[in-house]
Amino acid sequence: MCNILSAVGAVLSDTSSDMSSLFDESALSILAGFGPSTLASATTFQQKKLSPKKPIRQLSSSHINAINQVSIKQHENLSNILKIGPSSRPQLTHCLIDGSLETFWESGDEDKNRARRLNISWDNEIYRLELLGIFIDNIRDTNFKVSQITIRNSKIIIYNASVDWTFVGWIKVLISSADNLQIHLKGSEAGCRLRQIAVFGQKVFVETFEDGINAKKERTPIKQSNSHQLLFSTAQMDAFILFQAIAAQVSFF
């Protein structure tokens, strides 16, 4: 087994393009439990001759275009810039953005016969938000469960879904094309409770040119490193498959 691992490591770490042997199928069958595990098999695997050179598997033009179209952005938590206007109990809204799941906002008695709602706004000229997260705990908040949540902007409904009575976790919604938001809640007769609201996005930088014209500019996207673009030779692909088989055997025992 040590000899096999040594050979696998040598192939995976090789940076040249002339490692292209296909691993002995008997080695794979031994690891999978279909053949006898003997020292002779390991020796046979080690002494396997390399086949003639084969080129590294190349990416097609469609793959290259897809890579070039990927944009990686760095987002930061901008929850503190939100202005939250609730339909009731405004004194509790600061609990939604304090970073603690032990605090909460809950609707009051005045919301029993009307929509339970949170209006969320921010400065669109300075901040561009991309992701909204809402934390709900229907286990702890037994009398203030949320059964349905609807999120909309000034024009359309962005998100609308039923929430299981035992749901605990974050509901995540993309809001990249949204302006100010409204969150509508339905649930227990006593009211609804939310534990946290978080938003992620970027601050928009304003660049002033010599003629006095201002232009909005987002933070430069993060560039992909070479580690995101792995090219395997045939031998390295076979070595990786063999490594997975070894790992599966180890975890099995």
Secondary structure, DSSP 8 states (H G I E B T S, - for coil): -HHHHHHHHHHHH--SS-------HHHHHHHHTSS---HHHHHHHHT----S--------HHHHHHHHH--B---EE-GGG-EEEESS-GGGGGGGGSS-TT--EE--GGGTTS-EEEEEE--TTTEEEEEEEEEEETTT-GGG-EEEEEEE-SSSEEEEEE--TT-EEEEEEE-TT--SEEEEEEE-SS--EE-EEEEEEEE-EEEE-TTS-EEEE----B---GGGS----HHHHHHHHHHHHHHHHHHH-
